[in-house]
């Protein structure tokens, strides 16, 4: 099984849809108001089976090398997810997306997960460039990018649709030779 050990307490692993799906759904559902603004796709995740089907789809995308979604585990509990949302094979690049349950935030989990994921991307997937795009007002996501060593490249104007309004996004990147 593909997995990445970020620390003694943090690991990233391929989703097991029928096992991890209910856990991820419950984590998101109990904090729906907190997450929906920055994760607009959550509005489409209404019941457990929606999450199970999503994980099945992400595993198919992994099989076709289109994307990679992994579950973040912290002290043997499902804590969130991290993904390469799309592999751009011509540019040897990918963009990272991530979310973490509120009770797991503030412990350095996501920063370690991103660093582990970056290594996986450079070493196992042959990437040269990895990007993170974060809404300008998403302080937590911007802080993760900075702590993980990503370089701020600029702001993309009205690049993300959140709550039916376009928002500016900060663009960060990390190159293989930056490490």
Short mmCIF file of the C-alpha atoms (twelve columns), coordinates in Angstrom:
data_MODEL
# 
_entry.id   MODEL 
# 
loop_
_atom_site.group_PDB 
_atom_site.id 
_atom_site.type_symbol 
_atom_site.label_atom_id 
_atom_site.label_alt_id 
_atom_site.label_comp_id 
_atom_site.label_asym_id 
_atom_site.label_seq_id 
_atom_site.Cartn_x 
_atom_site.Cartn_y 
_atom_site.Cartn_z 
_atom_site.pdbx_PDB_model_num 
ATOM 1   C CA . UNK A 1   0.000   0.000  0.000   1 
ATOM 2   C CA . UNK A 2   1.245   3.447  -0.941  1 
ATOM 3   C CA . UNK A 3   1.797   5.445  2.204   1 
ATOM 4   C CA . UNK A 4   4.052   8.188  3.453   1 
ATOM 5   C CA . UNK A 5   5.200   8.486  7.041   1 
ATOM 6   C CA . UNK A 6   5.442   12.180 7.895   1 
ATOM 7   C CA . UNK A 7   6.365   11.575 11.561  1 
ATOM 8   C CA . UNK A 8   5.840   8.982  14.277  1 
ATOM 9   C CA . UNK A 9   2.240   10.219 14.653  1 
ATOM 10  C CA . UNK A 10  1.396   11.287 11.089  1 
ATOM 11  C CA . UNK A 11  1.021   9.153  8.001   1 
ATOM 12  C CA . UNK A 12  -0.597  9.570  4.601   1 
ATOM 13  C CA . UNK A 13  -2.304  6.582  3.025   1 
ATOM 14  C CA . UNK A 14  -4.458  5.588  0.063   1 
ATOM 15  C CA . UNK A 15  -8.144  5.945  0.923   1 
ATOM 16  C CA . UNK A 16  -10.127 2.814  1.643   1 
ATOM 17  C CA . UNK A 17  -13.514 4.124  0.480   1 
ATOM 18  C CA . UNK A 18  -15.862 1.969  2.547   1 
ATOM 19  C CA . UNK A 19  -13.725 2.230  5.706   1 
ATOM 20  C CA . UNK A 20  -12.361 5.781  5.496   1 
ATOM 21  C CA . UNK A 21  -15.359 7.330  3.731   1 
ATOM 22  C CA . UNK A 22  -17.669 7.359  6.767   1 
ATOM 23  C CA . UNK A 23  -14.887 8.725  8.988   1 
ATOM 24  C CA . UNK A 24  -14.034 11.524 6.571   1 
ATOM 25  C CA . UNK A 25  -17.706 12.353 6.034   1 
ATOM 26  C CA . UNK A 26  -18.336 12.589 9.776   1 
ATOM 27  C CA . UNK A 27  -15.282 14.796 10.254  1 
ATOM 28  C CA . UNK A 28  -16.493 17.178 7.534   1 
ATOM 29  C CA . UNK A 29  -20.169 17.013 8.402   1 
ATOM 30  C CA . UNK A 30  -19.768 17.961 12.063  1 
ATOM 31  C CA . UNK A 31  -17.753 21.028 10.970  1 
ATOM 32  C CA . UNK A 32  -19.673 21.789 7.780   1 
ATOM 33  C CA . UNK A 33  -20.127 25.516 8.458   1 
ATOM 34  C CA . UNK A 34  -16.400 25.922 9.082   1 
ATOM 35  C CA . UNK A 35  -15.374 24.084 5.900   1 
ATOM 36  C CA . UNK A 36  -17.990 25.020 3.300   1 
ATOM 37  C CA . UNK A 37  -16.612 28.469 2.533   1 
ATOM 38  C CA . UNK A 38  -13.174 27.250 1.390   1 
ATOM 39  C CA . UNK A 39  -14.298 23.790 0.249   1 
ATOM 40  C CA . UNK A 40  -17.248 24.528 -2.053  1 
ATOM 41  C CA . UNK A 41  -17.423 20.890 -3.172  1 
ATOM 42  C CA . UNK A 42  -18.619 20.018 0.343   1 
ATOM 43  C CA . UNK A 43  -22.103 21.243 -0.619  1 
ATOM 44  C CA . UNK A 44  -22.286 18.209 -2.918  1 
ATOM 45  C CA . UNK A 45  -21.286 15.829 -0.110  1 
ATOM 46  C CA . UNK A 46  -24.616 15.367 1.642   1 
ATOM 47  C CA . UNK A 47  -24.541 11.739 2.820   1 
ATOM 48  C CA . UNK A 48  -21.851 9.182  3.671   1 
ATOM 49  C CA . UNK A 49  -22.201 7.456  0.304   1 
ATOM 50  C CA . UNK A 50  -21.244 10.709 -1.464  1 
ATOM 51  C CA . UNK A 51  -17.868 10.578 0.289   1 
ATOM 52  C CA . UNK A 52  -17.473 6.845  -0.407  1 
ATOM 53  C CA . UNK A 53  -18.138 7.442  -4.114  1 
ATOM 54  C CA . UNK A 54  -15.723 10.391 -4.125  1 
ATOM 55  C CA . UNK A 55  -12.966 8.213  -2.655  1 
ATOM 56  C CA . UNK A 56  -13.675 5.494  -5.215  1 
ATOM 57  C CA . UNK A 57  -13.320 8.118  -7.951  1 
ATOM 58  C CA . UNK A 58  -10.048 9.441  -6.489  1 
ATOM 59  C CA . UNK A 59  -8.647  5.925  -6.433  1 
ATOM 60  C CA . UNK A 60  -9.562  5.514  -10.110 1 
ATOM 61  C CA . UNK A 61  -7.781  8.814  -10.830 1 
ATOM 62  C CA . UNK A 62  -4.725  7.491  -9.017  1 
ATOM 63  C CA . UNK A 63  -4.835  4.384  -11.218 1 
ATOM 64  C CA . UNK A 64  -4.832  6.518  -14.373 1 
ATOM 65  C CA . UNK A 65  -2.145  8.851  -12.956 1 
ATOM 66  C CA . UNK A 66  -4.445  11.878 -13.205 1 
ATOM 67  C CA . UNK A 67  -4.424  12.791 -9.506  1 
ATOM 68  C CA . UNK A 68  -3.439  11.476 -6.091  1 
ATOM 69  C CA . UNK A 69  -5.562  11.796 -2.952  1 
ATOM 70  C CA . UNK A 70  -4.347  10.474 0.388   1 
ATOM 71  C CA . UNK A 71  -5.923  10.352 3.823   1 
ATOM 72  C CA . UNK A 72  -4.041  12.115 6.607   1 
ATOM 73  C CA . UNK A 73  -3.845  10.018 9.771   1 
ATOM 74  C CA . UNK A 74  -2.819  11.480 13.119  1 
ATOM 75  C CA . UNK A 75  -2.289  9.133  16.071  1 
ATOM 76  C CA . UNK A 76  -4.276  6.454  14.223  1 
ATOM 77  C CA . UNK A 77  -7.264  8.769  13.631  1 
ATOM 78  C CA . UNK A 78  -8.484  10.100 10.298  1 
ATOM 79  C CA . UNK A 79  -7.601  13.800 10.409  1 
ATOM 80  C CA . UNK A 80  -8.086  15.087 6.843   1 
ATOM 81  C CA . UNK A 81  -6.924  14.725 3.257   1 
ATOM 82  C CA . UNK A 82  -4.180  15.938 0.953   1 
ATOM 83  C CA . UNK A 83  -4.061  15.691 -2.814  1 
ATOM 84  C CA . UNK A 84  -2.317  16.380 -6.044  1 
ATOM 85  C CA . UNK A 85  -5.463  17.606 -7.756  1 
ATOM 86  C CA . UNK A 86  -4.027  17.301 -11.243 1 
ATOM 87  C CA . UNK A 87  -0.752  16.117 -12.694 1 
ATOM 88  C CA . UNK A 88  0.487   18.250 -15.589 1 
ATOM 89  C CA . UNK A 89  2.793   15.753 -17.275 1 
ATOM 90  C CA . UNK A 90  4.109   18.184 -19.900 1 
ATOM 91  C CA . UNK A 91  5.332   20.537 -17.174 1 
ATOM 92  C CA . UNK A 92  6.148   17.835 -14.597 1 
ATOM 93  C CA . UNK A 93  4.033   19.756 -12.100 1 
ATOM 94  C CA . UNK A 94  1.037   19.348 -9.831  1 
ATOM 95  C CA . UNK A 95  -1.020  21.445 -7.465  1 
ATOM 96  C CA . UNK A 96  -1.662  20.479 -3.849  1 
ATOM 97  C CA . UNK A 97  -4.991  20.721 -2.067  1 
ATOM 98  C CA . UNK A 98  -5.547  19.923 1.600   1 
ATOM 99  C CA . UNK A 99  -7.921  20.127 4.528   1 
ATOM 100 C CA . UNK A 100 -7.654  19.144 8.176   1 
ATOM 101 C CA . UNK A 101 -10.298 18.727 10.874  1 
ATOM 102 C CA . UNK A 102 -10.359 21.636 13.314  1 
ATOM 103 C CA . UNK A 103 -9.427  19.497 16.317  1 
ATOM 104 C CA . UNK A 104 -6.211  18.526 14.523  1 
ATOM 105 C CA . UNK A 105 -5.159  22.048 13.570  1 
ATOM 106 C CA . UNK A 106 -2.402  23.962 15.336  1 
ATOM 107 C CA . UNK A 107 -0.223  20.875 15.880  1 
ATOM 108 C CA . UNK A 108 1.976   21.138 12.770  1 
ATOM 109 C CA . UNK A 109 0.232   18.154 11.192  1 
ATOM 110 C CA . UNK A 110 -0.511  19.771 7.838   1 
ATOM 111 C CA . UNK A 111 2.944   21.276 7.454   1 
ATOM 112 C CA . UNK A 112 4.507   17.839 8.014   1 
ATOM 113 C CA . UNK A 113 1.951   16.213 5.708   1 
ATOM 114 C CA . UNK A 114 2.698   18.727 2.936   1 
ATOM 115 C CA . UNK A 115 6.459   18.170 3.286   1 
ATOM 116 C CA . UNK A 116 5.985   14.395 3.112   1 
ATOM 117 C CA . UNK A 117 3.675   14.767 0.114   1 
ATOM 118 C CA . UNK A 118 6.156   17.044 -1.645  1 
ATOM 119 C CA . UNK A 119 8.890   14.430 -1.244  1 
ATOM 120 C CA . UNK A 120 6.538   11.794 -2.628  1 
ATOM 121 C CA . UNK A 121 5.799   14.026 -5.618  1 
ATOM 122 C CA . UNK A 122 9.434   14.762 -6.393  1 
ATOM 123 C CA . UNK A 123 10.790  11.276 -5.733  1 
ATOM 124 C CA . UNK A 124 8.013   8.887  -6.793  1 
ATOM 125 C CA . UNK A 125 6.105   10.944 -9.363  1 
ATOM 126 C CA . UNK A 126 9.016   12.725 -11.056 1 
ATOM 127 C CA . UNK A 127 7.622   16.199 -10.466 1 
ATOM 128 C CA . UNK A 128 9.782   19.272 -10.916 1 
ATOM 129 C CA . UNK A 129 7.322   21.914 -9.678  1 
ATOM 130 C CA . UNK A 130 4.590   21.743 -7.063  1 
ATOM 131 C CA . UNK A 131 2.176   24.599 -6.460  1 
ATOM 132 C CA . UNK A 132 -0.235  25.643 -3.751  1 
ATOM 133 C CA . UNK A 133 -2.975  28.157 -4.454  1 
ATOM 134 C CA . UNK A 134 -4.709  29.641 -1.414  1 
ATOM 135 C CA . UNK A 135 -7.415  32.265 -1.173  1 
ATOM 136 C CA . UNK A 136 -5.791  35.485 0.019   1 
ATOM 137 C CA . UNK A 137 -8.016  35.558 3.112   1 
ATOM 138 C CA . UNK A 138 -7.361  31.897 4.004   1 
ATOM 139 C CA . UNK A 139 -4.655  32.658 6.571   1 
ATOM 140 C CA . UNK A 140 -4.292  29.035 7.687   1 
ATOM 141 C CA . UNK A 141 -3.670  27.673 4.199   1 
ATOM 142 C CA . UNK A 142 -1.249  30.496 3.357   1 
ATOM 143 C CA . UNK A 143 0.659   29.830 6.593   1 
ATOM 144 C CA . UNK A 144 1.004   26.124 5.738   1 
ATOM 145 C CA . UNK A 145 2.481   26.963 2.325   1 
ATOM 146 C CA . UNK A 146 5.032   29.305 3.917   1 
ATOM 147 C CA . UNK A 147 5.966   26.896 6.746   1 
ATOM 148 C CA . UNK A 148 6.408   24.077 4.222   1 
ATOM 149 C CA . UNK A 149 9.008   26.168 2.407   1 
ATOM 150 C CA . UNK A 150 6.988   27.207 -0.647  1 
ATOM 151 C CA . UNK A 151 7.976   30.435 -2.402  1 
ATOM 152 C CA . UNK A 152 5.341   33.143 -2.878  1 
ATOM 153 C CA . UNK A 153 5.097   33.920 -6.593  1 
ATOM 154 C CA . UNK A 154 2.227   36.389 -6.673  1 
ATOM 155 C CA . UNK A 155 -1.501  36.872 -6.470  1 
ATOM 156 C CA . UNK A 156 -3.916  35.570 -9.093  1 
ATOM 157 C CA . UNK A 157 -6.767  38.033 -9.366  1 
ATOM 158 C CA . UNK A 158 -10.302 36.664 -9.020  1 
ATOM 159 C CA . UNK A 159 -9.054  33.119 -9.545  1 
ATOM 160 C CA . UNK A 160 -11.258 31.170 -7.121  1 
ATOM 161 C CA . UNK A 161 -15.037 31.067 -6.879  1 
ATOM 162 C CA . UNK A 162 -16.166 30.931 -3.250  1 
ATOM 163 C CA . UNK A 163 -19.763 31.569 -2.191  1 
ATOM 164 C CA . UNK A 164 -20.627 32.784 -5.708  1 
ATOM 165 C CA . UNK A 165 -17.984 35.525 -5.538  1 
ATOM 166 C CA . UNK A 166 -14.572 35.436 -7.193  1 
ATOM 167 C CA . UNK A 167 -11.631 35.795 -4.806  1 
ATOM 168 C CA . UNK A 168 -7.949  36.487 -5.308  1 
ATOM 169 C CA . UNK A 169 -5.561  33.605 -4.665  1 
ATOM 170 C CA . UNK A 170 -1.946  33.567 -3.601  1 
ATOM 171 C CA . UNK A 171 0.271   31.314 -5.691  1 
ATOM 172 C CA . UNK A 172 3.186   29.478 -4.053  1 
ATOM 173 C CA . UNK A 173 5.596   27.035 -5.651  1 
ATOM 174 C CA . UNK A 174 8.384   24.691 -4.754  1 
ATOM 175 C CA . UNK A 175 10.881  23.320 -7.250  1 
ATOM 176 C CA . UNK A 176 12.721  20.060 -6.881  1 
ATOM 177 C CA . UNK A 177 16.025  21.916 -6.823  1 
ATOM 178 C CA . UNK A 178 14.736  24.192 -4.010  1 
ATOM 179 C CA . UNK A 179 15.186  21.301 -1.579  1 
# 
